[in-house]
Amino acid sequence: MKILKKLLVRIILLILTVGIVCGSVVAVLGYFMYRDALKEQSLEDRVAEVQANPSYTTLAELPDIYLEAVVAVEDHRFRQHCGIDIIAIARATWNNIKSWSLREGGSTITQQLAKNELFTQDKHLARKAAEMLAAFDIEKTYSKQQIFEMYANTIYFGSGYYGIAEAAEGYFGKEPAQLTDAEAIYLAGMPNAPSTYASSPELAFKRMQVVLKRMVKCRVLTQQQADAIAADAENLTV
């Protein structure tokens, strides 16, 4: 029995050691990736470029329900975290281990902004580490309002539309401030799989139901309000 216990302890220590070594290697590779990205263009220059876009839409010009929908479905601890969400990462890691894949990332809105503006879309651990480092810097430098604005103005909505202004005009012929609750929530769900939802309004409406459920769960909407918006969505023309 003692031999088995010693063997088990050694196996656990070996696993922990390998994990620490691998984690350190990934962190170093991520650091170099982030450093190289900043050499190509500084964070400040990239942000200035985004904000200089003529179609840049401020938070005041966005419907409140759009912001609440995005936060609920993409990153419900957005207002509390400092760039990364440890709980979401732990959940995603466990799910990926179970599925032997990198399907789930646990990325915050800030991490998504960093990924889209500084790195490629390739899924690998070094890029994830670089993305986290960038997220910390973004959160230290910019307010939550600025971060959400930049996210909303750069995220891809499918059909060649980047940013909420292009998406609102392209899908509904409106400015963001003119969107109805149903339209705003419809667009909030699209960045999850933009090309898929752009080519299949039916799937986009199903995604909208997911967003509404998350909003109810996060207590942004009551079930009655969500049901009313879902009924209005039946009249949407996309």
N, C-alpha and C positions, 0 to 999 in steps of 0.2 A: 504493500500500500504506500509506504514511504517513497519507494522508487517511482511509483506512478505519479505521486504528487510532485516530486522533484522534476520529473520529465514534463509534466504539465506546466509547471512554473517556467521551465526553460523554453518551452514552445511559446508561451505567452510573451516572455521577454524577447525572444527572437522576432516574433511578429511585431511587437512594439518598436524594436530597433529598426527593422526593415521599413516600417511605416514612417518613422522619424527621418530616416535617411532619404527615402523617396520623397517625402514632403519637403525636405530641405532642398533637394535637387530641383523639384518643381518650382519652389519659391525663387530660387536663384535664376532659373530659366525665365520665369515670369518677370523678374526684375529687369533682366537684360532686354526682354521683348518690350517692356514699357519704356525703358530708356531709349531704345532705338526708335520707337514711335514718336517720342518727344523730340528726338533729333530731327525728324522729318518735319514736324510742325509742333510748336509749343501748344500747351493746353489753352493758354490765353488767346493765341492767334486763332485757334480753331473755334473757340467760343465767339470771338469777335466776328468771325466769318459767318457763323450761324445767325447771330443776332443782326447782321447787316442785310440779311435776305429781305427783299421788299415784302414778301408775304409773311414775315415773322409775326406771329400772333402772341400777344401778351396774355397773361393769366386773366386779366380783367376783361379780355375779349372772348374768353372761353366760357361756355355754360358751366355753372358749378357742377351740374350733374355729370358732365363729361369727366371732370377731374375726379369726382367721387367714384365713378364707374371704373376708370383706369386704375386708381389706387386699390379699389376693392378686388379687382380681378388679377392685377399684376403684382401688387406689392402692398398688402394691407398694413404693414408696419412702416411704410415709407416715412411717415412723420416722426417716427421714433428712432430709427436706426441711424448709424453713422456711415452708411455706404454699403454695408453688407448685412444680411439677415442670417445670423448663425442658425436659428431654428429652421429656416427654409433650406439652408445648405445641408444641415444634418438630415432632414427629411429626404431631400433630393439624393444625397449620397446613399442612404439606405435603399431607396427605391432603385437606384442605378445598380447597386450591388446585387439586389434580388433579380434584376432583369439582365444583368451582364451587359449594360449599355451605358451611353452617356446621354440618354434621351432627356433627362430632367436636369435642369441647371440650378434652380433656386436663386436665379439672378434677381436683384432688386432693379427698380427703375434706374437708379444711378449706374449700376453695372451695365444695364442694357444701353444706356447713353454712351458710356465709355467704350463698350464693344463696337457699337455702330459708328462712332466717330474716330476711333483710334486704331482699331484692329480689324482683322479679317473675321469672317463668320465661321471659320473652321473650328470644330469642336475638339479641343485637346486641353490637357490640364495646365500646361504652361500659359496658354492664352487666358484661361480662367484665373490663374494667379495674377497675371498682368492686369486683367480687368478689375480685380479686387484692389490692387494697388492704385490704379487710376481712380476708382470709385472713392477711396479714402481722400485722395487729393482734391477731387471735385467737391466732395462734401465739406472739406476744410476751407475751400476757396469761394464757393457759391452757396447762396441760400436755397432752401427747399423750393421756393417759388421759381427761382432762376433755373434750377435743375429740371423741374417739371416742364417749364416753358420750353427749354431746349429739347427735352425728350419729345414733347408733343409736336415740335416743329421739325423734327428730323426723322421720326419713326416712319417706316414704310407701311403703306395701307393697301398695296396692290395696285394693279392697272397703271403703274408708272407714277403713282401719286406719293410724294414724300411730304410729310408734314400735314397737320390738321387743316390748314387753309386749302391746300390743293385737294385733299380728300373731301372736304365739305363741298367744295365747288364741283369737283369731278363726279361725285356720287349723287349729290342732291341739288346742285346749282345754287348753293347758298354760301354766305359767309359763316364762320364758326358760331358767331353770336346769334345767328338766326336759326340754328338747329333746334328742332323739337327734342323733347326728352328721348323719344324712341330713336331718332336719328343719331343723337349724341351717343347713346348706349350701343347702337349698332356699330358705329365707328370705333368705339372703345374696345370692342372685341376683335377687330380685324387684324391688328398687328401680330396676334398669336400665330396665324398662318395666312398671311396676306394674299398670296397668289391663289391659294385654295379657295378662300372666301370670295375673292374677286371674281373667280370663274364659276362659283356656285352660290348664288344668293340663298338657296335653301340651307346650305351648311352655315352660311353667315348668320341666318336667323336662329339656327340651333345654337351657335356660339353666343348669340345675344341672350338666349335663355340661361346659359351658363353664367353670363355676366350679371343678369338680374338675380339669380340665386345667390351669387356671392354678395351682392349688394344687400340682400335681405339678411344673409348670415352675418354681415358686418354691421347690420343695423343702420345702414344708410337709407334704406327704403323699408316700408312695411310690406307685408305680403300683398295687401290690397293695392298699394301703389304700384308694386311690380306687376300685378295682374292687369292693372289699367294700362300700363305702358306696353305690356305684351299684346293687349288687345289693339292698341293704337298701331303697333308695328305691323299688323295684318294689312294696313292700308298703305304701307310704305311702298314707294316705287323707286327701285334702285337701278 
